[in-house]
Amino acid sequence: MLSSARRWFPNGEWVLLLVCAVEIVFFSAVAPNFLTLGNFFEITRFSVELGLLAVALTPVIVAGGIDLSVGSMMGLAAVSFGSAYQTWHLPLPLAAACAVLVGCVGGAVNALLIARLKLPALIVTLGTYSLFRGVAEGITRGAVNYTGFPSSFLFLGQGYLGGVIPAQLPLFVLIVAAYVVLLHRSVIGRALYAIGFSPEGARYAALPVVRRVALVYFLSGLTASVSALIYVAHLGQARSDAGAGYELDAITAVVLGGTSVFGGRGTMAGTLLGLFALVSLQTGMHLAAWPAELTGVLTGVLLIATIAADRHIRRAGPARTVEREDVEVKNSQVAVLCGAMFAAALIVAGTNVWLIRTVRDGARQSDGPASPAALRRITIAVMPKAKGDPYFVSCRAGAEEAARELGVDLLWDGPTSLDAAKQNELVENWITRKVDAIAVAVENRAGISTVLRKARARGIPVVTWDADAEPDARDFFVNQATAEGIANALTDEASRLLHGKGEFAIITGALSAANQNEWIAFIKQRLEHSHPGLKLVTIRPSDDDRDKAFAETQTLLKVYPSVKLMMAISAPAVPGAAEAVRQAGRTDVNVIGLSLPNINKPYVHDGVVQTVVLWNTRDLGYLAVYASALVAQHRLASGAHGLEAGRLGTIEVRDTQIILGAPMLFNKSNIDRFDF
Amino acid sequence: MASTDRATSHAREWSVASAIAALTLVLAVAAPGYFSWENLSDLLLANLPVLLVAIGMTLVIITGEIDISVGSMFAVCAVASGILAKTGVPIWIAGAAACLLGTAFGSLNGALVAYLGIPSIVVTLATMTALRDGLRWATEGAWVQDLPSSFQWLGLTQGQYPLVATIAAGLITAAFALGLRHLAAGRAVYATGSNPLAARLAGLDPSAIRTSVFAILGALTGLAAVLNAARFNQIPTNGGIGLEMKVIASVVVGGASVTGGTGSVLGTVLGVVLLAAIGPALTFLGVSAYWERAIQGAVILVAIAADGIRRPSFRRLAGVETGARA
């Protein structure tokens, strides 16, 4: 029996199989609706884009190389596809061909540098990682977001075949099959293992090393571009940030699957298992409503534990010899089995503690005054754009306050950084989990609407807040302030401080940030119409990093000495810009921006920052939960003109928009009254 | 072999130096404002942390390993020093604690690589995710605020601090440059990187050396985090994102080979200078921010490709082979 396991999984993938089994058993116990066919298909849907990258990376890594540029290649291919379709008005198949061609060219560049010029793959693809993403940003100027693809194309990423099977699954299976044949059933595949094992030996064995190595990088570019097409179809938009960070997840999946980063070892089955272990971990965490950050920590632990177990076996057994079917294998297997059992025992013990605690909590709650109602507490799932962002952290405080007042369960989860694909994934998970209402701060309007419509079709009310989805994809939108309102407030404030005349510069978030780009467009419009005396000299990115905003501002102050006002429109950028102005001693330069009061208090009091524009984020979170709860309890339906929102009093409802009010200006006189 | 290695690594240092010279020339003609004292000192101060991490990374890369967790480590150490400083302990203890914390993380990475035999890219990929998400989980994104007033500039004035920090970083750089070249411990790092098996037969302990270079990188990352945090009066929890890429690019442009055995502190310093200079230079030259990343990627590729074209490919292949077997 052991020998057959060896034959089927020559790389100890069964360790991973065990991990998958433990995950499935564990999450089915803890997370509602984890073990359903629907969820299985949803899991495969999220995994396709990532899976394609992982599958393409497997032969690369088997051949002893690495390709860090696949995620960036996705961005470039997505943008090429979008611009070919929208700007050059090519028919859809031709546009897709264009994207694939770009993928081939990108792959060929890697192949040329690595195979032909014999440069280390890590460095070459580190370079093309910047290059591809950079070109994508350059083409779109960071801002262009191609949408409006025909529904026949979107079906590829969003539709179901026969009502159940995600449309992208057959394509994925096809590509995987092709790769399996290439790697495991062809002469080329054997050559790749030989090259990974020893490139020089392979050369002496008369294998065409250069051509084979070139092939894998070429294919990886090609597959990344196909993955980009599916990504675009899935999210309904092509942006330069498509696939950002996917390379690391893909490498994690491949390595988890037992492929050695030193080359010469690894299987496609292992990669698929690794992918499955990774994705079901993430989905399970979402369904169990555990914090998304924990996923990263657990992924790290899982990665090290799996590889360490695998290494341990390998070291215990004879290295790189043909395994015989006898006791020496068994020893190590027993060791791993014991390890896995121990880990499983730990997990079970952990859950027991957790279960007991929840039961006890539940008991305590049902002792409370509202005991009959408490038995049917409703759960409201609220998603910020990014969890770690101080802005959304302050929204959360309000959301929790409202949940306490209303006696509902709040499920607060979201991507750890801006990531439209993750948002979709989470909503799908919530639908599977059957929450009572969903409130989303939308990162990507076109991308999330399909899945929100699906939620509504399943009878789950949907509220959007902070940023809206398509109007028919949600019941209500909690509107804190329009992009135009923000832009006007900022521009008018700049004009007031500069007395209607002078130069200013903008520090934005990431160059591709949708919100910021919308504000910038309205700022330019406002300048043209109302403040012709003001001149916007340049826009610099801060990538939402305080230190980068600081450095950019330092440079700007020297390059444009005539700039008298810095307008920072990303929360961490305002203190960054302010510190740079203060350290330069430029008391003649004003700093204003869109940010949170707390992190700017020192600068506002020192007179470095004149004005911070924002709405009350705490109230925004409060109102989002209040509105969601009312809709879920059928106490708020379309056609209403107002709602009673606890401490906020009566809030105006205009059509399907719940209006929080105009943006606020924080300055020296009022900033201390706010704490968020 | 050793002599060719040394010759080629010097060649890289020359080519990076000439790239810097060319950039200097262009700037001198097109944007002389770049060479103002304020700009240079600002650039220097902003990049001292990068330099320190890059020196540690040079050691790690010379041993044929890599560490992509430095960005996350950087953020964790900065936040830790801030939290400690808020409890009222003296600033220098908070700083030392951050360095110790960095050393601990580095040793953990190193031990997993050296004693469990897990590839360094896998280990540090795991610790990168785990530390970053762990920090997000623990702080929920809230910045460390209300630091004691002595935290900014580490109790010095804004005028003194750059001088002290520069001298400290300069001393550390010089110590590593000389130590790597002339001390037995330094040569042992090269020996481990070029051929661990031979190093072991020669009486060295490659596992201990690997663990220590990771520990040193951790300590330097902790120090860099403190030096960087001290320039501000609050500490964001998302610091250091992308630092690993910046640092690895600098080291590699400076001539260290990721397959181990080659590289020098001088090359790394030049690499840091080139990459640090180029970003602001593009602003001074009026290049739009949208193309900056593409240009930076292209510069890295050209610097490396130039080297690849010059080298005889067979020797490269052999070099790759030794590294890969390590």
Chai-1 contact restraints between the chains, C-beta under 6 A:
chainA,res_idxA,chainB,res_idxB,connection_type,confidence,min_distance_angstrom,max_distance_angstrom,comment,restraint_id
A,G64,B,A324,contact,1.0,0.0,6.0,A-B,restraint_1
A,L117,B,G308,contact,1.0,0.0,6.0,A-B,restraint_2
A,K118,B,S313,contact,1.0,0.0,6.0,A-B,restraint_3
A,K118,B,R316,contact,1.0,0.0,6.0,A-B,restraint_4
A,K118,B,L317,contact,1.0,0.0,6.0,A-B,restraint_5
A,L119,B,I304,contact,1.0,0.0,6.0,A-B,restraint_6
A,L119,B,G308,contact,1.0,0.0,6.0,A-B,restraint_7
A,P120,B,V258,contact,1.0,0.0,6.0,A-B,restraint_8
A,L122,B,V258,contact,1.0,0.0,6.0,A-B,restraint_9
A,I123,B,V252,contact,1.0,0.0,6.0,A-B,restraint_10
A,I123,B,I304,contact,1.0,0.0,6.0,A-B,restraint_11
A,G127,B,G297,contact,1.0,0.0,6.0,A-B,restraint_12
A,G127,B,I300,contact,1.0,0.0,6.0,A-B,restraint_13
A,G127,B,L301,contact,1.0,0.0,6.0,A-B,restraint_14
A,S130,B,R293,contact,1.0,0.0,6.0,A-B,restraint_15
A,S130,B,Q296,contact,1.0,0.0,6.0,A-B,restraint_16
A,S130,B,G297,contact,1.0,0.0,6.0,A-B,restraint_17
A,L131,B,A294,contact,1.0,0.0,6.0,A-B,restraint_18
A,L131,B,G297,contact,1.0,0.0,6.0,A-B,restraint_19
A,L131,B,A298,contact,1.0,0.0,6.0,A-B,restraint_20
A,G134,B,R293,contact,1.0,0.0,6.0,A-B,restraint_21
A,G134,B,A294,contact,1.0,0.0,6.0,A-B,restraint_22
A,G134,B,G297,contact,1.0,0.0,6.0,A-B,restraint_23
A,V135,B,A294,contact,1.0,0.0,6.0,A-B,restraint_24
A,E137,B,Y290,contact,1.0,0.0,6.0,A-B,restraint_25
A,G138,B,Y290,contact,1.0,0.0,6.0,A-B,restraint_26
A,G138,B,W291,contact,1.0,0.0,6.0,A-B,restraint_27
A,G138,B,A294,contact,1.0,0.0,6.0,A-B,restraint_28
A,R141,B,Y290,contact,1.0,0.0,6.0,A-B,restraint_29
A,G142,B,Y290,contact,1.0,0.0,6.0,A-B,restraint_30
A,P199,B,E321,contact,1.0,0.0,6.0,A-B,restraint_31
A,E200,B,E321,contact,1.0,0.0,6.0,A-B,restraint_32
A,V255,B,V122,contact,1.0,0.0,6.0,A-B,restraint_33
A,V261,B,P119,contact,1.0,0.0,6.0,A-B,restraint_34
A,V261,B,I121,contact,1.0,0.0,6.0,A-B,restraint_35
A,F262,B,A324,contact,1.0,0.0,6.0,A-B,restraint_36
A,P291,B,W137,contact,1.0,0.0,6.0,A-B,restraint_37
A,E293,B,D133,contact,1.0,0.0,6.0,A-B,restraint_38
A,E293,B,R136,contact,1.0,0.0,6.0,A-B,restraint_39
A,E293,B,W137,contact,1.0,0.0,6.0,A-B,restraint_40
A,G296,B,T129,contact,1.0,0.0,6.0,A-B,restraint_41
A,G296,B,D133,contact,1.0,0.0,6.0,A-B,restraint_42
A,V297,B,A130,contact,1.0,0.0,6.0,A-B,restraint_43
A,V297,B,D133,contact,1.0,0.0,6.0,A-B,restraint_44
A,V297,B,G134,contact,1.0,0.0,6.0,A-B,restraint_45
A,T299,B,T129,contact,1.0,0.0,6.0,A-B,restraint_46
A,G300,B,A126,contact,1.0,0.0,6.0,A-B,restraint_47
A,G300,B,T129,contact,1.0,0.0,6.0,A-B,restraint_48
A,G300,B,A130,contact,1.0,0.0,6.0,A-B,restraint_49
A,L303,B,A126,contact,1.0,0.0,6.0,A-B,restraint_50
A,I304,B,A126,contact,1.0,0.0,6.0,A-B,restraint_51
A,I307,B,I118,contact,1.0,0.0,6.0,A-B,restraint_52
A,I307,B,V122,contact,1.0,0.0,6.0,A-B,restraint_53
A,A308,B,L116,contact,1.0,0.0,6.0,A-B,restraint_54
A,A308,B,I118,contact,1.0,0.0,6.0,A-B,restraint_55
A,R311,B,L116,contact,1.0,0.0,6.0,A-B,restraint_56
A,R311,B,G117,contact,1.0,0.0,6.0,A-B,restraint_57
A,R311,B,I118,contact,1.0,0.0,6.0,A-B,restraint_58
A,G388,B,R136,contact,1.0,0.0,6.0,A-B,restraint_59
A,G388,B,G141,contact,1.0,0.0,6.0,A-B,restraint_60
A,D389,B,G141,contact,1.0,0.0,6.0,A-B,restraint_61
A,P390,B,G141,contact,1.0,0.0,6.0,A-B,restraint_62
A,V393,B,E140,contact,1.0,0.0,6.0,A-B,restraint_63
A,V393,B,G141,contact,1.0,0.0,6.0,A-B,restraint_64
A,V393,B,A142,contact,1.0,0.0,6.0,A-B,restraint_65
A,T416,B,R136,contact,1.0,0.0,6.0,A-B,restraint_66
A,R540,B,A289,contact,1.0,0.0,6.0,A-B,restraint_67
A,P541,B,A289,contact,1.0,0.0,6.0,A-B,restraint_68
A,R546,B,P236,contact,1.0,0.0,6.0,A-B,restraint_69
A,A551,B,A46,contact,1.0,0.0,6.0,A-B,restraint_70
A,Q554,B,D42,contact,1.0,0.0,6.0,A-B,restraint_71
A,T555,B,P280,contact,1.0,0.0,6.0,A-B,restraint_72
A,T555,B,T283,contact,1.0,0.0,6.0,A-B,restraint_73
A,K558,B,N39,contact,1.0,0.0,6.0,A-B,restraint_74
A,V559,B,T283,contact,1.0,0.0,6.0,A-B,restraint_75
A,V559,B,F284,contact,1.0,0.0,6.0,A-B,restraint_76
A,P572,B,P236,contact,1.0,0.0,6.0,A-B,restraint_77
A,E579,B,F232,contact,1.0,0.0,6.0,A-B,restraint_78
A,I599,B,W143,contact,1.0,0.0,6.0,A-B,restraint_79
